Structures are given as structure tokens and as C-alpha cells.
Amino acid sequence: MDRYGTDVLAGDWKVPKRGRAVETPADPGIVVEEVTTDWCGEVVAVDRDLDTVTLEDRRGKRRTFPLGPGFLLDGKPVVLTAPITQAGPVRPTRTASGSIAVHDAKARVARASRIFVEGRHDAELVEKVWGDDLRIEGVVVEYLGGVDDLADHLRHFKPGPNRRVGVLVDHLVAGSKESRIAQGIAKSPVGKDVLIVGHPFIDIWQAVKPERLGFQAWPKVPRDIDWKKGTCQQLGWPHRDQADIARAWKHILGGVRGFQDLDPQLLGRVEELIDFVTQ
């Protein structure tokens, strides 16, 4: 037995009769009482800039008080805080390509296989739409600066069963220079480890749906005029030098949110290349 009893100072002996105040958001509709004035009313407004709360009593009269301590909610002390009006950002469930998003996944160590595209614009478009997928799969995209020297690039790269190469080519149509290059490589010793696919567009710009950019169709440019400059000219865009062309591409790329803004003739080809190099 403890002849002296329990320690009267043990525990939270200074706690007020109504308990300690807890932080409570000043959500519209809750009824609180301001302790210094005994004003009781419903929260009708919160000013975040002034850090104040406005209460309306049962007669419709309003008074404004500073947010913080000094309020009772259901008879218990509270510290009113500004309510959270917006939820945190919702993480997307799909990537820009339409695949299921895998959040917080580390990029896979790059495979030996590669995807080659013709130019910088092609690479930037593929990255914007398929970038998340490519990092998960460990696939690197490289741009060539044209397909005229594709055979030399492949000879240097040395494709093989575990070192495959997928190539995306612009304007791959029957009888074109690009189609003859593709046919020659397909018949070469490395042909079985190289997949060359293409789209019918003169340039990757045309793979972006024109409606997304505010016009109905891509202009038809005479063959004796540089296609990009001619396109910019007909659309009324600046086209004096390469800086203007770069700005035009930035505008086009900025209009692409995901796969829904691209022509299906490009979508299928890129998906085919990813499957080929990841098998």
C-alpha cells in the first residue's frame, strides 16, 4: 500500500476543465462561439489574406474575428484554421501514351537495344508521348539526322539477337528513297535484328492532328520549297530562319497532350518498335 497516495502533480494537472484546444478547420457551416464576446454563429466566410473568420448569428448579423484560439465548438475549445479548399494533385492513372501509369518506379537500366529516329523533332515527340513507357522498359531513343547514312550507323552499332534496333522513318512510302534504303537493310545480314517502320508523312510535324493546332489540314507545299518553311509560310507563321522553325515546332509540340493528339498511323508504328526491341 502507498501510505501517501498518488502524486497529485502527476499527469496533465494543468488541463482546463473543458480540455485543451485542438486545431479545427473553419469549414463553412460549423457553429462556434467566440469566448471573449460570447458571440455564437455559423462560419460563413474565411479570408486567407487577412486571416479572419466571419460568423453569422441566428438573427443574420455578422461579426469578423481573427482565426486562431479563443473559440468553442460543441462546448470544447478549438483553434480555428483556414480550411483546405483544394485537394492535393491527383496522380494520373495513364501515361501520355495511354499505358497504365507506374508511379515512383525507377528507370530501368538501359537495354542494349535502341530505337533510332530521323531527327531531333521525332525524338522529342516520341519522348513526350512515350517517355514514361520507355524509361520503364529501359529503351533509349537516338536521332540520326536523316536515314541516308542508316547503313553506316547500323554497321557501327552491330545489331544482334540481344541488341536489336528499331528505326522510325519519315515518308516511308512505295518508291521513295526511304523505302529503297529500308529494303536494302532488310536483305542485309543484320536485317533479322533490325525493324524499320515508317509513316506516310513528309515530316513528323504532320503526325500531329491539325485540329489540335487550330486548322483543318496541313498545307500542301510544292516540292521545290522546303517543307517546314513552306508550311510556316502558308500558316502565317514566321519562317525567316531556323530560329523561326524552332519556335514553330515548339508551338506544335506544345499542342500535344498525349496519344489522342497524334495520327493513328504514327501510334501503331511506335508501339511496334517498342515491342520489337523489348522482346
Secondary structure, DSSP 8 states (H G I E B T S, - for coil): --TT-S-TTSS-TT--TT---EEEE--TT-EEEETTTTEEEEEEEEETTTTEEEEE-TTS-EEEEESEEEEEETTEEEEEE----S------SB-TTS-B--TT-------S-EEEESSHHHHHHHHHHHHHHHHHHT-EEEE-S-STTHHHHHHHH--BTTB-EEEEETT--TTSHHHHHHHHHHTSTTGGGEEEEE-S-SSGGGGB-GGGGT-SS-----TTS-HHHHHHHHHT---SSHHHHHHHHHHHHHT--SGGGB-HHHHHHHHHHHHHHH-
